[in-house]
Amino acid sequence: MNIDGIEHFTPSRLRLARERRGMTQRRLSEIAGVSDRLVKAWEAGDKTPSEATLRAVAEALAFPQSFFMAPPIEALELEAASFRALTRASASLRNRAVAAGTLALELDRFISERFDLPKSDLPDLRDFNPQRAADTLRHRWGLGQKSIGHVVRVLELHGVRVFSLSEDCEAIDAFSLWRDGVPYVFLNTRKTAERSIFDAAHELGHLVLHRHGTPQGHTAEADADAFASNFLMPEAAMKAAAPKLMTVAAIAMLKREWRVSVAALGYRLHAVGRMTDWQYRHFNIELSRRGRANEPAPLARETSAVLAKTLRMLETEGTGLRDIARELHVPVAELRALTFGVHVIEGGGSTTPPTAPRGMLRAVKS
């Protein structure tokens, strides 16, 4: 190790920050004014930067200098996350998202050390087909055939940690993973509320169907989509709720209860046999004429009640988001990006109502 470097330096944190910013080693070297060979040596642990050079690196990566001198973080592996098989996101963008996920796990550790959060209640359903898996999970969670009023809160009630993706990960709809027996879901808040709700159910499908990593690719995506459709819109309930007129306006009336897009409702009604091929064809023509981007009767976005409530409780006791950022040695903007934009204002509480269904969260100091 270079004896001229700073005394405490954590190579893995440099790589994490660099990947979070989507930079190559060469690009970082150019911005920091050093050789790319030196950046490689830092990340390999063969050398350490001088204090002045570390300041330049920290500025280039927009991370506090203390981040690079804190203890090592066990970074998430790209292979551990379930990214869509057809995603247009580059490997660099996926690395950025996974790096954000690593920071989210640090925030989750901070919160979990201070609060009793729901334990995971997700069964291993890898031997089930998607419909049976969805029906089984609904029965296990006591959901019956009724609509789910708030999908994210149901996931959180059963131990899933839900975080948001930052704007620089726009090409990624969502992803999920397991770490130390805890399931995590990351949702893109740039997508519509309807899309995000379906994505949450899709990732739940991955968590229960593909916990051990098989199958992969298109098969896994088709399974997760089928699971989400069955989980959000049970067959018997859809048959009973089907309107007499299969128009976009008539089907949009079902949105308030079932909380999915009109297109998803139409697809499901056709799949369960309540909409004929002819009706489904004309339904899609009508939907296209209206413009699929113009979702009728848009829904309010679902966000994390766990994050809103715990952050507010911490703030009322004098620990605001900036204090947490300093404790974790990360920019406060990173935490805001992961927490659905729930800004905890010093002395003012959360800007998002922290209320949650009874029994959903025991935010009790450990």
C-alpha positions as CSV (number, residue, x, y, z in Angstrom):
1,M,0.0,0.0,0.0
2,N,1.2,3.5,-0.8
3,I,2.6,4.9,2.5
4,D,2.1,8.5,1.0
5,G,-1.6,8.0,0.9
6,I,-4.2,8.8,3.5
7,E,-4.3,6.4,6.5
8,H,-7.9,5.2,6.1
9,F,-9.2,4.5,2.6
10,T,-11.8,1.9,1.5
11,P,-11.3,0.8,-2.1
12,S,-14.7,-0.9,-2.4
13,R,-16.4,2.4,-1.6
14,L,-14.6,4.2,-4.4
15,R,-15.9,1.6,-6.9
16,L,-19.4,1.9,-5.4
17,A,-19.4,5.7,-5.8
18,R,-17.9,5.5,-9.3
19,E,-20.6,3.0,-10.5
20,R,-23.3,5.0,-8.8
21,R,-22.3,8.0,-11.0
22,G,-22.0,5.8,-14.1
23,M,-18.4,6.6,-14.6
24,T,-15.6,4.4,-16.0
25,Q,-12.3,4.4,-14.3
26,R,-10.9,6.4,-17.3
27,R,-13.6,9.0,-17.0
28,L,-13.0,9.4,-13.3
29,S,-9.3,9.8,-13.9
30,E,-9.9,12.5,-16.4
31,I,-12.1,14.5,-14.1
32,A,-9.9,14.0,-11.0
33,G,-6.7,14.8,-13.0
34,V,-4.9,11.5,-12.4
35,S,-4.0,8.5,-14.5
36,D,-6.5,5.7,-15.0
37,R,-3.8,3.3,-13.9
38,L,-3.8,5.1,-10.5
39,V,-7.6,4.8,-10.2
40,K,-7.3,1.1,-10.9
41,A,-4.6,0.8,-8.2
42,W,-6.9,2.6,-5.7
43,E,-9.8,0.2,-6.4
44,A,-7.5,-2.8,-6.2
45,G,-6.2,-1.7,-2.8
46,D,-2.6,-1.5,-4.1
47,K,-2.4,2.3,-3.4
48,T,-4.2,5.0,-1.6
49,P,-4.8,8.5,-2.7
50,S,-3.3,11.6,-1.0
51,E,-5.7,13.8,0.9
52,A,-5.7,16.4,-1.8
53,T,-6.4,13.8,-4.5
54,L,-9.2,12.3,-2.5
55,R,-10.8,15.7,-2.2
56,A,-10.7,15.9,-6.0
57,V,-12.2,12.4,-6.4
58,A,-14.9,13.1,-3.8
59,E,-15.8,16.3,-5.7
60,A,-15.8,14.5,-9.0
61,L,-18.2,11.9,-7.6
62,A,-20.3,14.2,-5.5
63,F,-19.8,12.1,-2.4
64,P,-18.6,13.4,1.0
65,Q,-14.9,12.7,1.5
66,S,-15.8,10.7,4.6
67,F,-17.6,8.2,2.5
68,F,-14.3,6.8,1.1
69,M,-12.8,6.4,4.6
70,A,-15.7,4.6,6.3
71,P,-15.8,0.8,6.8
72,P,-16.4,-1.4,3.8
73,I,-20.0,-2.0,2.5
74,E,-21.0,-5.3,1.1
75,A,-22.1,-4.2,-2.3
76,L,-24.9,-5.8,-4.1
77,E,-24.0,-8.0,-7.1
78,L,-25.6,-7.2,-10.5
79,E,-26.5,-10.9,-10.8
80,A,-28.5,-10.7,-7.6
81,A,-31.1,-8.3,-9.0
82,S,-34.0,-9.2,-11.2
83,F,-33.9,-6.8,-14.2
84,R,-36.3,-7.1,-17.1
85,A,-35.1,-9.4,-19.8
86,L,-36.1,-6.8,-22.4
87,T,-34.8,-3.8,-20.6
88,R,-33.2,-1.2,-22.8
89,A,-31.0,-0.2,-19.9
90,S,-27.2,-0.5,-20.5
91,A,-24.9,-2.4,-18.2
92,S,-23.7,0.9,-16.8
93,L,-27.2,2.0,-16.0
94,R,-28.0,-1.3,-14.3
95,N,-24.8,-0.9,-12.3
96,R,-26.0,2.6,-11.2
97,A,-29.3,1.1,-10.1
98,V,-27.6,-1.7,-8.1
99,A,-25.2,0.8,-6.5
100,A,-28.2,2.8,-5.4
101,G,-29.7,-0.4,-4.1
102,T,-26.5,-0.9,-2.0
103,L,-27.0,2.6,-0.5
104,A,-30.7,1.7,0.2
105,L,-29.6,-1.4,2.1
106,E,-27.4,0.9,4.3
107,L,-30.4,3.1,5.0
108,D,-32.5,0.0,5.7
109,R,-29.9,-1.2,8.2
110,F,-29.9,2.2,9.9
111,I,-33.7,2.1,10.2
112,S,-33.9,-1.6,11.2
113,E,-31.4,-1.0,14.0
114,R,-33.9,1.5,15.5
115,F,-37.3,0.1,14.7
116,D,-39.1,-3.2,14.7
117,L,-40.1,-3.7,11.1
118,P,-42.3,-6.5,9.8
119,K,-40.6,-9.8,9.2
120,S,-40.6,-11.4,5.7
121,D,-43.7,-13.6,5.2
122,L,-43.0,-14.6,1.6
123,P,-43.2,-18.3,0.9
124,D,-41.0,-20.1,-1.6
125,L,-43.4,-20.9,-4.5
126,R,-40.9,-21.9,-7.2
127,D,-42.7,-25.2,-7.8
128,F,-46.0,-23.4,-8.5
129,N,-47.3,-22.0,-11.8
130,P,-48.0,-18.2,-11.7
131,Q,-51.7,-18.4,-11.2
132,R,-51.5,-21.0,-8.4
133,A,-48.7,-19.0,-6.8
134,A,-50.9,-15.8,-6.9
135,D,-53.9,-17.6,-5.5
136,T,-51.8,-19.3,-2.8
137,L,-50.3,-16.0,-1.7
138,R,-53.6,-14.3,-1.6
139,H,-55.0,-17.1,0.6
140,R,-52.0,-17.0,2.9
141,W,-52.3,-13.3,3.3
142,G,-56.0,-13.3,3.8
143,L,-56.8,-11.2,0.7
144,G,-59.5,-13.6,-0.7
145,Q,-60.9,-12.3,-4.0
146,K,-61.1,-8.6,-3.0
147,S,-59.1,-5.8,-4.6
148,I,-55.9,-4.6,-2.9
149,G,-56.3,-1.1,-1.8
150,H,-52.6,-0.3,-1.5
151,V,-50.2,-2.8,-3.0
152,V,-47.0,-1.3,-1.6
153,R,-48.4,-1.3,1.9
154,V,-49.4,-4.9,1.6
155,L,-45.9,-5.8,0.5
156,E,-44.5,-3.9,3.5
157,L,-46.9,-5.5,5.9
158,H,-45.4,-8.8,4.9
159,G,-41.8,-7.8,5.2
160,V,-40.9,-6.5,1.8
161,R,-38.7,-3.3,1.9
162,V,-39.8,-0.9,-0.8
163,F,-37.6,1.9,-2.1
164,S,-37.8,4.3,-5.1
165,L,-35.3,4.5,-7.9
166,S,-33.7,7.8,-8.7
167,E,-34.4,9.8,-11.8
168,D,-31.1,8.8,-13.4
169,C,-32.4,5.2,-13.6
170,E,-35.4,6.1,-15.8
171,A,-34.9,3.3,-18.3
172,I,-35.3,0.7,-15.5
173,D,-39.0,0.0,-14.5
174,A,-38.2,-1.8,-11.3
175,F,-36.1,-4.5,-9.9
176,S,-36.0,-6.8,-6.8
177,L,-33.7,-9.0,-4.8
178,W,-33.1,-11.0,-1.7
179,R,-30.4,-10.1,0.8
180,D,-29.9,-12.0,4.1
181,G,-33.4,-13.3,4.0
182,V,-35.0,-9.9,3.4
183,P,-36.8,-9.1,0.2
184,Y,-36.4,-5.7,-1.5
185,V,-38.3,-4.0,-4.3
186,F,-37.2,-0.8,-6.1
187,L,-39.8,1.1,-8.1
188,N,-39.3,3.8,-10.7
189,T,-41.4,6.9,-9.7
190,R,-41.0,8.3,-13.3
191,K,-43.5,5.7,-14.5
192,T,-47.3,6.2,-14.1
193,A,-48.9,5.2,-10.8
194,E,-50.7,2.4,-12.6
195,R,-47.5,1.0,-14.1
196,S,-45.7,1.3,-10.7
197,I,-48.4,-0.7,-9.0
198,F,-48.2,-3.5,-11.6
199,D,-44.4,-3.4,-11.3
200,A,-44.7,-3.9,-7.6
201,A,-46.8,-7.0,-8.1
202,H,-44.5,-8.2,-10.9
203,E,-41.4,-7.9,-8.6
204,L,-43.3,-9.8,-5.9
205,G,-43.8,-12.5,-8.4
206,H,-40.0,-12.7,-8.9
207,L,-39.4,-12.8,-5.2
208,V,-41.7,-15.8,-4.6
209,L,-41.2,-17.6,-7.9
210,H,-37.5,-17.1,-8.6
211,R,-35.9,-16.7,-5.2
212,H,-33.3,-19.3,-6.2
213,G,-32.5,-17.7,-9.6
214,T,-34.4,-19.9,-12.0
215,P,-35.8,-19.6,-14.6
216,Q,-34.2,-16.6,-16.2
217,G,-34.9,-14.3,-19.2
218,H,-38.1,-14.2,-21.0
219,T,-39.7,-17.2,-19.2
220,A,-39.1,-15.5,-15.8
221,E,-40.6,-12.2,-17.1
222,A,-43.7,-13.9,-18.5
223,D,-44.1,-15.8,-15.2
224,A,-43.8,-12.6,-13.2
225,D,-46.3,-10.8,-15.5
226,A,-48.8,-13.6,-15.2
227,F,-48.4,-13.7,-11.4
228,A,-49.0,-9.9,-11.2
229,S,-52.1,-10.1,-13.3
230,N,-53.5,-12.9,-11.2
231,F,-52.5,-11.4,-7.9
232,L,-54.0,-8.0,-8.7
233,M,-57.1,-9.2,-10.6
234,P,-58.2,-12.7,-9.5
235,E,-60.1,-14.6,-12.1
236,A,-63.4,-15.1,-10.2
237,A,-63.5,-11.5,-9.2
238,M,-62.8,-10.3,-12.7
239,K,-65.6,-12.5,-14.1
240,A,-68.0,-11.0,-11.6
241,A,-66.9,-7.4,-12.1
242,A,-67.0,-7.5,-16.0
243,P,-69.1,-4.6,-17.4
244,K,-71.8,-5.3,-20.0
245,L,-70.2,-2.8,-22.4
246,M,-66.6,-3.5,-23.2
247,T,-65.6,0.1,-23.9
248,V,-62.7,2.0,-22.6
249,A,-65.0,4.3,-20.6
250,A,-66.9,1.3,-19.0
251,I,-63.7,-0.5,-18.1
252,A,-62.2,2.7,-16.7
253,M,-65.0,2.6,-14.1
254,L,-63.3,-0.4,-12.6
255,K,-60.0,1.4,-12.0
256,R,-60.9,2.9,-8.7
257,E,-61.4,-0.5,-7.2
258,W,-58.8,-2.6,-8.9
259,R,-56.1,0.1,-9.2
260,V,-54.5,-1.0,-12.5
261,S,-54.4,0.6,-15.9
262,V,-57.3,0.3,-18.3
263,A,-55.1,-1.6,-20.7
264,A,-54.3,-4.2,-17.9
265,L,-58.0,-4.5,-17.1
266,G,-58.9,-5.1,-20.7
267,Y,-56.1,-7.7,-21.1
268,R,-57.3,-9.5,-18.0
269,L,-61.0,-9.5,-18.9
270,H,-60.0,-11.0,-22.3
271,A,-57.8,-13.6,-20.6
272,V,-60.5,-14.8,-18.3
273,G,-63.0,-15.1,-21.2
274,R,-65.2,-12.1,-20.4
275,M,-64.1,-10.2,-23.5
276,T,-64.3,-11.8,-26.9
277,D,-61.4,-11.5,-29.4
278,W,-63.5,-9.1,-31.4
279,Q,-64.3,-6.9,-28.4
280,Y,-60.6,-6.9,-27.3
281,R,-59.5,-5.9,-30.8
282,H,-61.9,-2.9,-30.8
283,F,-61.0,-2.1,-27.2
284,N,-57.4,-1.8,-28.2
285,I,-58.3,0.3,-31.3
286,E,-60.2,2.7,-29.1
287,L,-57.4,2.8,-26.5
288,S,-54.9,3.6,-29.3
289,R,-57.1,6.4,-30.6
290,R,-57.2,8.0,-27.2
291,G,-53.5,7.7,-26.9
292,R,-52.1,5.0,-24.6
293,A,-50.0,7.7,-22.8
294,N,-53.3,9.4,-21.7
295,E,-54.4,7.0,-19.0
296,P,-58.1,7.6,-18.1
297,A,-58.8,8.5,-14.5
298,P,-55.1,8.4,-13.4
299,L,-54.4,7.0,-9.9
300,A,-52.5,8.5,-7.1
301,R,-49.0,7.1,-6.7
302,E,-48.3,4.6,-4.0
303,T,-45.3,5.2,-1.7
304,S,-43.8,3.6,1.3
305,A,-45.6,4.0,4.6
306,V,-42.7,2.4,6.4
307,L,-40.3,5.0,5.2
308,A,-42.6,7.9,5.8
309,K,-43.5,6.8,9.3
310,T,-40.0,5.9,10.5
311,L,-38.4,9.0,9.0
312,R,-41.0,11.2,10.7
313,M,-40.5,9.5,14.1
314,L,-36.7,9.9,13.7
315,E,-37.2,13.6,12.8
316,T,-39.4,14.3,15.8
317,E,-36.6,12.9,18.0
318,G,-34.1,15.2,16.4
319,T,-32.7,13.0,13.7
320,G,-33.5,14.4,10.3
321,L,-32.6,13.2,6.8
322,R,-29.5,15.2,6.8
323,D,-28.4,13.7,10.1
324,I,-28.9,10.2,8.6
325,A,-27.0,11.2,5.5
326,R,-24.0,12.3,7.7
327,E,-24.2,9.1,9.7
328,L,-24.1,7.0,6.5
329,H,-21.6,9.4,4.8
330,V,-23.8,9.8,1.7
331,P,-25.3,12.8,0.0
332,V,-28.7,13.7,1.3
333,A,-30.0,13.7,-2.3
334,E,-29.3,10.0,-2.5
335,L,-31.5,9.3,0.4
336,R,-34.3,11.5,-0.9
337,A,-34.1,9.6,-4.2
338,L,-34.6,6.3,-2.5
339,T,-37.4,7.4,-0.2
340,F,-40.1,8.5,-2.8
341,G,-39.1,12.1,-2.2
342,V,-40.3,12.0,1.4
343,H,-38.5,15.1,2.7
344,V,-38.2,15.1,6.4
345,I,-38.0,18.8,7.3
346,E,-36.1,19.7,10.5
347,G,-38.8,20.5,13.1
348,G,-41.6,20.1,10.6
349,G,-42.2,16.4,10.1
350,S,-42.7,14.6,6.9
351,T,-44.3,16.1,3.8
352,T,-46.0,12.8,3.1
353,P,-48.7,11.5,5.5
354,P,-47.2,8.6,7.5
355,T,-50.4,6.9,8.3
356,A,-50.6,3.2,7.8
357,P,-53.2,0.5,8.4
358,R,-53.4,-0.9,11.9
359,G,-50.8,-3.6,12.5
360,M,-48.9,-2.8,9.4
361,L,-45.8,-1.3,11.1
362,R,-44.6,-1.5,14.6
363,A,-42.3,1.5,14.6
364,V,-41.0,0.8,18.1
365,K,-37.5,1.7,19.1
366,S,-35.4,-1.5,19.5
